Amino acid sequence: MSLKARREQSVRSALSTLARQEHALLTELDSLAREQDTLRQTWRDRCNISAVLDRNALSAIKSELSDYYLTEQRLIERLHVLKHQLDELRVEKCRQAKLLKKAVTAQEKFTLLLESPCVFQER
């Protein structure tokens, strides 16, 4: 196997790895978004209290709502981190795709040179 063919294969392998990583990040982003939606719905449901509460019940609800808020802040931070990782991964994927295109073109040129008759012949 020629050096150019090995280079092409390694770039294809890197692209495949990046695609798997991208899929994993997208799956995790989707999971976190669903978790955030569920949390927000729970938060809204818990806020719809029409009963009169004593001091202890009010304190417990405030504490619970505070926990919801903190959990959502952690989810938002994790979503930002994942989106940043996804952006970086996509930039790398683009770079690898350019390298693959360059390697394929070089391999095609090399193959054409090998297959074509010699242009420079003695007269």
N, C-alpha and C positions, 0 to 999 in steps of 0.2 A: 504494500500500500504506500503510495507516495506521500510525501510530507504535506502537500496541499490537500490531499484527500483526508488525511488524519486531522488536519486543522479544521476542515469542513465538518467532519464527524464530531469533533470536540465542541464546536460552536453549536451544532444541532443538539448535542447532549445538554449543553448549558441552557439552550432555549427550552428544552423539554423540562428541565429542572425548574426554571423560572415560571413556566406555565403551571406546574404543580403547586409551586409556592403561591402564585397568584390565586389559584383556585382555593387554596386553604385560607388565604387572607380574606377573600370574598365571602367564603362560607362563615368565617368568624365574624366578619362585619355584619352579615345578615343575622346571625344569631344574636349579636349584641343589640342590633336595632330592634329585633323582636322582644328581647328582654327589656329594653328601654320602654317600648310601647306598653308591655304588660305592667311595668312598674308605674308608668304614668296613669294607666287606667285604674290601678289599685289605689294610687294616690288620690285621683279624682273621686273614686267611690268612697274612700275614707273621709274626704272633706265634705261630703253631702250628709252631714249630721244635722238633724232638725230638732233633736231632743235637747233638753236643758241638762247640762252636765255639772256635776259637783267638781270641787277643786281637784281631787285625785284623778277623776276620769279625764278632765281637761288637760292635766299635766301629762297623763299617759298618751293622750292623742297628740299633744305637742311633741312629745318625745318620738312617737312613731312617725309623725310627719317629718321631723328633723332627720330621722334615719333614712326616710325615702329620699330626701333632698341630698344627703351625703352619698347615698348609693347612686343616685342619678349623676352626680358630679364625677364619681369614679368611672361610671359608664361613658360619660362624655369624654373624659380624658383618654380612656382606652380607645374610643372610636377615633379620636384625633391621632393617636399614635399609630393605629392600624392604617388610617388613610395616608399618613405620611410614609409608612413602610410600603404601601401599595404604590404610591407615586414614585418612590425610589426604585422599586422593582420594575415598574413600567419603563422608567428611563433606561435601566440596565437591559431590559428586554429589547428596547429599540436599538440600543448600542450593539447588542448581540446580533440582531437581525441585519444591521448594516454590515457587520463583520461577516455574516453568513453570505450575504449577497456578494461581498468582495471576494470571499473564498471560492464561491461557485463560479464567478466570472473568471477568476484566475485559473481554476481547474479546467474550465471550458477552453480558455485560450491555450493552455498547455496541451490539452487533448487535440485541438485543431492543429497546433504546431507539429505534434507527433504524427498525425494522420496525413498532413499535406505533403506533397512532393517537395523536394528541395528546390527552393527558388534560385539559389545561387549555384549555378553550375559553371564549370570551366568551359571556355569557348575554344 
